[in-house]
Amino acid sequence: MPMTSTTGAASQGDGTAKFPATETNHQATNCARPTASGLGVLEKAMNLLNIVSARRAPMTFTELLRACDLPKATLHRILATLVREGLLRHNAYDKTFQLGLRLLELAHDVWSEFDLRVAAQDELARLRDALNETVELTLLDGTWVVILASEPSGEAQGTRSAVGQRLPVHASASGKAIAASLDPSGQRRLIQALDLERFTQHTIVTATELQAELDLVRARGYAIEQGERALDRAAVAAPIFDYEGRPIGAVAITTDASRLDAARAHTLSSALMGASRSISHSAAGKAMSIATQAPPETTSSVEVACVSEVRSLLGEGPVWSPRDNALYWVDILTPSVHRYDAATGVDTETPLGTMASLVVPKASGGLLVATPGGIMALDLSTRRLTSFCHPEAGRTNVRYNDGKCDRRGRLWVGSMDMGAAANRGHLFCIEANGSWKQVDTGFTVPNGIGWSPDNKTMYVTDTYRQVIYRYDFDLASGAIANRRPLITIAASDGKPDGLTVDDQGCLWVALWDAWQIARFSPEGQLMQRLRVPVPRPTSCCFGGDNLDTLYVTSASLRLSEEQLATAPLSGSLFAIQLPDARGLPEAAFAG
């Protein structure tokens, strides 16, 4: 299904897969999808179940008809059978369909006889052959991790089997992957029970450092080990979940440190996460995408310049500061804060000891950043973080995500589960004196915040739901009301991430996994697509003296070696000079 809005079907531009970029105004065409002709009844039924599952919301008959490409009569018959067998539920009140409870019964039957070692053996061998590295299956046993199965690489053939070996939780990739995925109380008990023994100078030996590391692991979806239990060993691991989202083990690539530096470990993460999902077929963690779309075929008319060639994991939150003539942005998962000086073209990275999901300049000087430990004032020269406020202080395993200041200088920020569990996110409004209020809830991955030029409409994105919402907004009081969808992005068109609003009230939206920035009218109609040379653009903002430069951040997170070879600039900062659009001045935080 193409991009849609509440005011009618959105348009979709054409194009070629050539860098630099594209700018188009063509009408939308339906995305290519396989037809149902020639499929057997079982395949058609499975296709319907997959469509309903992927939608994450009840679907009407008309929506299913449009999505499945089946004749009406055939769709009626298959739906009736699926409802009768309990695989789908039909709500007679709103005439929608959603997954049925019989699926839970079937899942229970499968898991009651689930053998992790047997289920994993083919995936372990496949990974070993594909990567020529030793692959291990591990599980948590008390305060240790035990290797349950191992597929040694060709170079490791003939060496002593690792099966049965016990690994320290805090100093192994497998241990950290499993521990990071535990529920908050289980994780807390495990950390308290661990003997944080130092094995090398790289070993984590304090509970505070370990908690910060586990936060990063949970947010990334995988763990890395670099000389923490032995200087010559390195590993990367991803958790395996059961049908209720609980970690039951981990799959790990382990090798000599000379073969696996941090950069390569990150590129192997998508293969590991794909293997872990294949082993258990669990839906847990699937909010973290590991596959990208092919580059769109579009014609080029706008140049995209790479102004800072860095391999950030998750570049995000660009904000232009006229006061400093600089662009600030964060790499959430490295973690660090960047300052791009527009006059010199120099990008300066300041590492932080904790995850940072947004950065905004303060009117009184310095910066404000969001960390898992709260909203903090940051002095870049000293790297000192000072607590400002913490709306989520009472909850565990949550972090802040995107945020932006309105034109009165209030900070609006969303929160989410560390592992992107559904509906745990809130939306907060923070005043200059540090007081705050929760203004909405029920988000999964809150993103992309912005305001219309007349300050009467506020926009907030939920990436997980593929929806950009709009609220009625009152600038004087900071009140919002009447949340409703403005734009819905089809899965085939990528995921809506960060956004900015231009002086004409149009929304510019970064489309994760789609190689594009899309421009929408204030009514939600697709107007343009800009092709960027990376699959995962994350956010955008206007900057420069005339606010006619669109800066775009990007990510390299969970991209494979092959994907990075196709898009080597992933993680970099880009600038697009726009001939017919200008931004609106972004406000600093009033505090």
Buried (B, 14 or more C-beta within 10 A) or exposed (E): BBBBBEEEBBBBBBBEBBBBBBBBEBEBEEBEEEEBEEBEEEEBBEBBBEBBEEBBEBBEBEBBBEBBBBEEEEBEBBBEEBBEEBBBBBEEEEEBBBBBEBBEEEBEEEBEEEEBEEBBBEBBEBBBEEBEBBBBBBBBEEBBBBBBBBBBBEEBEEEEEBEEBEBBBBBBBBBBBBBBBBEEEBBBEBBEEBEBEEBBEBBBEEBEBBBBBBBBBBBBBBBBBBBBBEEEBBBBBBBBBBBEBBBBBBBBBBBEBEEBEEEBBBBBBBBBBBBBBBBBEBEBBEBBBBEBBEBBEBBBEBEBEBBBEBBBBBBBBBBBBBEEBBBBBBBBBBBBBBBBEBEEEEBBBBEBEBBBBBBBBBBEEBBBBBBBBBBBBBEBEEEEBEEBBBBBEEEEBBBBBBBBBBEBBBBBBBBBBBBBBBEBBBBBBBBBEEEBEEBBEBBBBBBBBBBBBEBEBBBBBBBBBBBBBBBEBEBEEBEBEEBEBBBBBBBBBBBBBBBBBBBBBBBBBBBBBBBBBBBBBBBBBBBBBBBBBBBBBBBBBBBBEEBBBBBBBBBBBBBBBEBBEBBBBBBBBBBBEBEEBBBBEBBBBBB
